[in-house]
Amino acid sequence: MQQLKKIVIIGPESTGKSTLCEQLANYYQTIWCREYAREYLLKHGTNYTYENLLTIAKGQIGLEDKAIASVLDVAKDTAGSPLLFIDTNMYVMKVWCEFVFDKCHQWIIEQIVNRQYDLYLLCNTDLPWMKDELREYPDLETRERLYHMYKDIMINQSTPWTNISGDYEERFEKAKEAVKVLFEI
């Protein structure tokens, strides 16, 4: 077995991140790591504080570590590099903290420095916004500001990344191509 490849899907809310993670995991016959914030906010409500974001960040890392262990356990007897698709990481937590509270927890910054990923898929805002009980920013202007915050992060870090846009099928095809090109699958 070769080394685990971790692909993170990031971007503003309602840009198809979870859908894309699930599609890719099904296509590559692996698992995906869900976004912990959804679970937390459904349980505790959407009136969150700065401290709650640290709790959410730690929960996300916990889910990611469990997903890593699961993928490695399943893949231990197979050839090739196992893949893990991750819906959200600490860059998302950093943007969330800074956008809402104008500051970020040091712990989140440390996780960004210490955790390594192999590919980022940045979801653009060109899908229609879909209302649900957790989403905060229905206006395109705010979503585009957030998208540009993520894009600035991508440009200024060293991990390969691809912009993902279009309808759901186009996004899926672009994401598969990015994975194929990078990992020669």
C-alpha positions as CSV (number, residue, x, y, z in Angstrom):
1,M,0.0,0.0,0.0
2,Q,1.2,3.5,-0.8
3,Q,0.8,6.7,1.2
4,L,-2.7,8.0,1.9
5,K,-3.7,10.9,-0.4
6,K,-5.9,13.6,1.3
7,I,-8.1,15.8,-0.9
8,V,-9.8,18.7,0.8
9,I,-12.9,20.4,-0.7
10,I,-13.3,24.0,0.5
11,G,-15.2,27.1,-0.3
12,P,-18.1,29.2,0.9
13,E,-21.4,27.7,2.0
14,S,-23.8,26.3,-0.5
15,T,-21.1,25.6,-3.2
16,G,-21.6,21.9,-3.4
17,K,-18.8,20.7,-1.1
18,S,-20.6,17.9,0.6
19,T,-22.2,16.7,-2.7
20,L,-18.8,16.7,-4.4
21,C,-17.2,14.8,-1.5
22,E,-19.8,12.1,-1.6
23,Q,-19.6,11.8,-5.4
24,L,-15.9,11.5,-5.4
25,A,-15.9,9.0,-2.5
26,N,-18.4,6.8,-4.3
27,Y,-16.5,7.1,-7.6
28,Y,-13.2,6.1,-6.0
29,Q,-14.8,3.6,-3.7
30,T,-13.5,5.2,-0.5
31,I,-15.0,7.2,2.4
32,W,-15.2,10.9,2.9
33,C,-14.9,13.0,6.0
34,R,-18.1,15.0,6.8
35,E,-18.1,18.6,8.0
36,Y,-18.3,18.6,11.8
37,A,-19.8,22.1,12.0
38,R,-23.1,20.8,10.6
39,E,-23.4,18.2,13.3
40,Y,-22.4,20.7,16.0
41,L,-24.8,23.5,14.9
42,L,-27.7,21.1,14.4
43,K,-27.3,20.0,18.0
44,H,-26.4,23.3,19.7
45,G,-28.1,25.9,17.5
46,T,-26.7,28.6,15.2
47,N,-26.1,31.2,17.9
48,Y,-22.4,30.4,18.1
49,T,-19.5,32.2,19.8
50,Y,-15.8,32.6,19.0
51,E,-15.1,29.8,21.5
52,N,-17.6,27.5,19.9
53,L,-15.6,27.8,16.7
54,L,-12.6,26.3,18.5
55,T,-14.8,23.4,19.7
56,I,-16.0,22.9,16.1
57,A,-12.4,23.0,14.8
58,K,-11.3,20.3,17.3
59,G,-14.4,18.3,16.3
60,Q,-13.4,18.5,12.7
61,I,-9.9,17.3,13.4
62,G,-11.3,14.4,15.4
63,L,-13.6,13.4,12.5
64,E,-10.7,13.7,10.1
65,D,-8.4,11.5,12.2
66,K,-11.1,8.9,12.5
67,A,-11.6,8.9,8.7
68,I,-7.9,8.6,8.1
69,A,-7.7,5.6,10.4
70,S,-10.8,4.0,8.7
71,V,-9.3,4.5,5.2
72,L,-5.9,3.1,6.2
73,D,-7.5,0.1,7.9
74,V,-9.6,-0.8,4.8
75,A,-6.6,-0.1,2.4
76,K,-3.9,-2.0,4.3
77,D,-4.2,-5.1,2.1
78,T,-4.7,-3.3,-1.2
79,A,-2.3,-1.9,-3.8
80,G,-2.3,1.7,-4.8
81,S,-2.7,4.9,-2.8
82,P,-5.8,5.2,-0.8
83,L,-7.8,8.4,-1.1
84,L,-9.7,10.4,1.5
85,F,-12.0,13.3,0.6
86,I,-12.4,15.8,3.3
87,D,-15.3,18.3,3.5
88,T,-13.8,21.3,5.1
89,N,-10.5,21.8,7.0
90,M,-8.8,24.4,9.2
91,Y,-8.6,26.9,6.3
92,V,-12.4,27.0,6.5
93,M,-12.3,27.5,10.2
94,K,-9.7,30.3,9.8
95,V,-11.9,32.1,7.3
96,W,-15.0,31.6,9.5
97,C,-13.2,33.0,12.6
98,E,-11.8,36.0,10.8
99,F,-14.9,36.8,8.8
100,V,-17.2,36.7,11.8
101,F,-14.9,37.6,14.7
102,D,-11.9,39.4,13.1
103,K,-9.5,37.0,14.8
104,C,-8.5,33.3,14.7
105,H,-7.6,30.8,17.4
106,Q,-3.9,30.0,17.6
107,W,-4.8,26.3,17.8
108,I,-6.4,26.5,14.3
109,I,-3.3,28.2,12.9
110,E,-1.1,25.5,14.4
111,Q,-3.2,22.8,12.7
112,I,-2.9,24.6,9.4
113,V,0.9,24.6,9.8
114,N,1.2,21.0,11.0
115,R,-1.4,19.0,8.9
116,Q,-0.5,18.1,5.4
117,Y,-2.8,17.6,2.4
118,D,-2.2,16.6,-1.2
119,L,-4.9,18.6,-3.1
120,Y,-7.4,21.3,-2.6
121,L,-10.6,21.6,-4.6
122,L,-11.9,25.2,-4.2
123,C,-15.7,25.4,-5.0
124,N,-16.8,28.6,-6.7
125,T,-20.0,30.4,-6.0
126,D,-21.7,29.8,-9.3
127,L,-24.2,27.3,-8.0
128,P,-27.6,28.7,-6.8
129,W,-27.6,29.3,-3.1
130,M,-29.7,26.6,-1.3
131,K,-31.4,27.6,1.9
132,D,-31.1,25.3,4.9
133,E,-31.3,26.0,8.6
134,L,-27.6,26.4,9.1
135,R,-26.6,28.7,6.2
136,E,-26.0,32.4,6.9
137,Y,-25.1,34.2,3.7
138,P,-27.7,34.0,0.9
139,D,-26.4,37.1,-0.9
140,L,-24.0,36.5,-3.7
141,E,-21.8,39.5,-2.8
142,T,-20.9,38.0,0.6
143,R,-20.4,34.6,-0.8
144,E,-18.1,36.0,-3.4
145,R,-16.1,37.9,-0.8
146,L,-15.7,34.6,1.1
147,Y,-14.7,32.8,-2.1
148,H,-11.9,35.4,-2.7
149,M,-10.7,34.9,0.8
150,Y,-10.3,31.1,0.1
151,K,-8.7,31.8,-3.3
152,D,-6.1,34.1,-1.7
153,I,-5.3,31.4,0.8
154,M,-4.9,28.9,-2.1
155,I,-2.7,31.2,-4.1
156,N,-0.4,31.7,-1.0
157,Q,0.1,28.1,0.0
158,S,2.1,25.3,-1.6
159,T,-0.4,22.5,-2.0
160,P,-1.8,22.0,-5.5
161,W,-5.3,23.3,-5.9
162,T,-8.0,23.5,-8.6
163,N,-10.9,25.8,-9.0
164,I,-14.2,23.9,-9.2
165,S,-17.1,25.6,-11.0
166,G,-20.0,24.8,-13.2
167,D,-23.1,22.7,-12.6
168,Y,-22.9,19.7,-10.4
169,E,-21.9,17.4,-13.2
170,E,-19.2,19.8,-14.5
171,R,-17.8,20.1,-10.9
172,F,-17.6,16.4,-10.6
173,E,-15.8,16.0,-13.9
174,K,-13.3,18.8,-13.1
175,A,-12.7,17.3,-9.7
176,K,-12.1,13.8,-11.1
177,E,-9.7,15.3,-13.7
178,A,-7.7,17.1,-10.9
179,V,-7.4,13.9,-8.9
180,K,-6.4,11.9,-12.0
181,V,-3.8,14.4,-13.1
182,L,-2.2,14.8,-9.7
183,F,-2.2,11.2,-8.7
184,E,-2.0,9.5,-12.1
185,I,-5.1,7.4,-11.3
